[in-house]
């Protein structure tokens, strides 16, 4: 039986070519379910097409075959063989990667410098990478389904734990665990500050008086996702389906920023969900007392095979 994608209320296949930019002029064009490597002049490079491919970063691009991820250079040659459950772009010589569903970080030799141990990981930002784990105790961490932490390039978990939230400030890290607030020095020393965090207008909120609104509302949001999504052919071939939750921030100007997976999901579907959300136009920002504030928002993207 022919397989179709049912996304929310609309069923759409996208067949037009979409180019992914790169950092060296080489990039991929999507056509009829395949990603083709092309040179800066737009001519195809002599190599087999891929069922998934990311943009080039530091000379390498993530590609997928049979639901395993590896890295190719601009000639289409494998530099790091297909071997990962998931993998991300290299930034300063480090990329997140996963084996057996657990995430860590690798170098350009494909070796894990931070062993796989987290439920999610994101690309390094400056000197630290963001990692997440499933919240196993809501009485300690609050209702959030995921808890987060920061790891160093040496593989050290800042503060030796995961927290409800953790942010880098000028001279320390500020971490919260439920209602408890800690300051963590850059050397890892942790200090309990207070039992109740204060809210400020420049904080990031999850619920506000006036929530952010997509153009044309919820129906417009569903229509946008359905119109722009394309079911990865590799996922169809292997019967991979499910729901991906994508979290992002609608800032005070209505821009969609800080787009990330909210929960673990099949990477081949998650990559497509992230791509679609990154195409979103400006939203109407959320407000408190009539003033725009930053609001975290989560959108599900459903992939269903019939």
C-alpha positions, 0 to 999 in steps of 0.5 A: 500500500502506498504510504502517505503523510498525515500531518495534523489535518492536512496531507501534503507532499513537497516536491520542489527543490530546496537548497541548503546553504553551506560554509564553502559554497557546496550544498545540497538540493532536495529533489524527489525525496533525495538530497543531491550534493552540488558545487558552488556553480549548482552542478551535481557532484559525482556521488550517490544522493543521500536520504538526509543531509545537513548544511556543511559546517567546518567542511563536513556535512551530516548525512544519513543512510539506513537510519545511521548518520555519518559525515562527508566532505565537499567531494561526497567522500565519507570522512566519518563513517555511518555509525551514529543514531544521531549527529549534529554539525561541527562547531569549533571541532566538536559535534554532538552524536548519539549511540544507542539513543544516548548523546555525547560529543565527538571530535573530527576523528569520530571519537567520543570526547564526552561519552554518550550518557544524556537523553539530548544534546545540542551544539556547543555554544562557546565553551559549553554544550547544552545537554538534557535528561528526562525529569525523573522526579517532579517533586524536586525539579518541577513539572518540566519533562526535561532537565538540563545541564552544561558540559565542558570540552573536557567532559565535565558536567557543570555543578555535577548535576542536571537542573530545571534551568542553568544559564551562564552569567558574567562570573558564574552559572545560575542554576535552579532546581525547582524553587531552589537557586544556586550560583556555580563558580566556573571552577565548579564550586556550588553555592545555595542562594535562595529558595524562591527565584524572582521573576523579571520582565527580561526573564523567559516565561512559559505562560503569560497573560497574552500568549504569543500568536502565529499569523492567522492563529492556531489554524494558520500554524497547522497550515504552515507546518503541513504545507512546509513539511516533507516526510524523509524518504529514509523514514518512510522506507524504514517505517519510522513515524511518530511525534516530534516536539519542538521548543523555541522562544518567541522574543519581544519582537516576535522573532522565533529563536533558540529552536531545539528539540523538546523531547527525544524522538527519531532523529530523522524526523526531528531534523525535518521538524527543526527545519520546518520550524526554522522557516516560521515568520514573525509571531505576535509576541506574548505580553505581561501588563501590555509589555512584550516578553520572551515566551517559550513555546512548544509545537508538535509535528506528527508523522503518521504512515498509512 
